[in-house]
Amino acid sequence: MAVKIRRSEQRELVLQAVLARKDHPTAEAVFKSLHEQAPHLSLGTVYRNLNLLAGLGQIRRVPIPGQPDHFDSTLEQHAHFRCTQCGAVFDLSVASDFDPCTAAYPCGCRLTGYELVFSGVCAECCAAEKKN
């Protein structure tokens, strides 16, 4: 039996804030972006709504080890890149024949999803290193 979730103005604000961005914001970044528009909105409310929206499959949670979760509006399976210098998180293109499901075959597992996060130094940070 599906649980019916009532529509909420606050949840809609949080959802639209994530959908409007491509930078994979954290809950705090979403909170800061909405503060001027909705000063009554608390950080706890943002967290609760992001967790609910991710649970409902309306946004994707991007867990980054050692960092707060980031959130993504792209729902299809895809990889991410995390810059170890500036902390940026963004979508990463992988080869069209990349199949993460093959990793589960040898152990007899049935894969239902994956989170693939590459770490390194982004192009902007590399360029800044070369300048210095």
Residue, then its C-alpha position, 0 to 999 in steps of 0.5 A: m500500500a502506497v503512502k500518500i504524501r501531502r503536497s507542501e509549499q516548503r517541499e516544493l521550494v526545496l525540490q525546485a531549488v535542487l532541480a534548478r541547479k547542476d552543481h549537486p548542492t548539499a542541504e546547507a547550500v539549498f538552505k542558503s539559496l532559499h533563505e532570502q526567498a523563504p526566511h521562515l524555512s529552517l535547515g532541519t526542514v530542508y534536510r527532512n524534505l531533501n531526505l523525503l524527496a530522495g526517498l520518493g525518487q524525485i531527486r538523487r542523493v549523492p553520498i560523498p565519503g567524508q562530506p555531507d550528502h549532495f543532491d542531484s536532479t538527474l535521476e538516471q544512473h551516472a557517475h560523479f567526480r569530486c574534486t579533492q581540492c575545491g570540493a566541487v561535485f559534478d556529473l562525469s561521463v563514462a564510456s558508453d560500454f561501461d557496465p557496473c553490473t558486471a562487478a556483481y556477477p562473480c559474487g552472484c549478486r543482483l545489482t539494483g543500483y550503484e553510486l560511482v564517485f571518482s575523486g581527483v583534482c578538477a580542471e579548474c584546480c589543475a589550471a590554478e596549480k599550473k598558474n602558481 
